[in-house]
Amino acid sequence: MNKVKKPFYKKWWIWIIIIAIFFLFIEVIGSRSLSNSNVKSSTSKSSFEKAKQGSSYSEFTFKNNDFKTNHLTYKITAVKYFPSAGDQNKKTIVLEVDITNNTKKDINLLSDDNAYVYIHAYQKTSDTKEDLQPGTLALDDNANSPEQTREDVMDNDTVLPGKTVQGIIMFDTKESSNVFVTFENDDFKTIATKEYSIQ
């Protein structure tokens, strides 16, 4: 007589194997999750310790017209207004700055530590707050910029460790309302705001 074979899913040992694989899968997933939480916990602990010890964020300060980043100090020495190259009926606000390299390495002002990463400006119009773009000055009759020397420093110079150069930060205005210049840290949090009236 022929024995009738049971379907494979009705055999007891198949279910034991399936249950064992299920528990093994749960164990693997659980250990990965625990491992990730340990990594996160350790990361947040070292971030906290770093902040306590004085991370790069704590090196950003603004005091007495001196904006200090983790590499450079920008000392605002004068604020001027010139006609904008885009629209000569509008003004470009110009912050003349002394820039000091606080590190032990050479810093290129355009590629290594661009001021416009940390320094921004805006104006409040009657309805909105308008972000201002980096400025361009109108040229005189001889095709010269009134701040050409300082512009060249910002575009071309590398500041040696411990040395100071004269540079410029400019924003094209949108109207005649006051300009608000913000100074931010590595985390893009504003640490200071200066208000300037257009003259």
Secondary structure, DSSP 8 states (H G I E B T S, - for coil): -------GGGSHHHHHHHHHHHHHHHHHHHHHHHHHHHHHHHHHHHHHHHHHH--GGGG-EEETTEEE-SSEEEEEEEEEEEEBSS-TTSEEEEEEEEEEE-SSS-EETTTTS-GGGTEEEEEE-SS-EEE--B--B---TTS--TTHHHHHHHHH-EE-TT-EEEEEEEEE-SSSS-EEEEEE-TT--EEEEEEE---
